Amino acid sequence: MYTFDSRIRYSEVGPDMFLTTESLIDYFQDCSTFQSEDLGIGLDYLTANDMAWIVVFWQIEIRRRPALAEHVRIGTSPYELKGFMGLRNFMMETADGERLADAASVWTLMDMKTMRPLRVPQIMTEKYSLNPPFPMEYEPRKIPIPKDAQSVSFPPFTVQEHHLDSNYHVNNGQYVRFAVTELPLGSRVDRLLIEYRRQAHLGDVITPVRYDVAAEAAREEGQCSVVALNAADGNAYAVAKMFYHVAAGGPEPAYSVKEEGQV
């Protein structure tokens, strides 16, 4: 497994001083990027060959959120490269080995000239070391829109330049930010599934719609909502399903990290 070490920054936490869901997904994305760069098949290689890896699905299981200034290790492990698809696990743990989060992801290699899927080249199958998939319950990649759930529509917004990545479309982590924002105030996501259906670009208008699933339909304790991030034609750019709980009595107390020698 490829890993790198880091520390939770102030810019990555919410008002409760714990890592946000969108910052967690940024860590995972950075980890796979670092691995590809170190193997010589990173952004320069992809750009020179008019290729890009496009994520089509994330499943993230959060056991505990790290707090401000905690030391963490982030890891990634590809477990299947077949045709034009790549399947990859991710994890975050503490410096002491406590597992904080696990994830599974599905990626498509795209020809950026034709915008069609591209067969994974031999150099990638040779350089990426495949490992067994994590022992987790893998969910279907398609997220249906609930038909009988209560829905709430939110004001539309326009895609800005800071939402874009090096492929000039909305970065996958930004969709997570958009979706989490539409949950009730004080919500903390324990489990996230997000399906990416089409690309949004600069100037596109996105309208979020939240569907609140009945408690008995939720997989675990807490609440469950599906957020569709819709285009002007009513079809979704992305659909996120989130299991979460709403903190009672305000934000959780901030975690206190003591450096060596402090009391």
Order of alpha helices (4+ residues) and beta strands (2+ residues): beta-alpha-alpha-beta-beta-beta-beta-beta-alpha-beta-beta-alpha-beta-beta-beta-beta
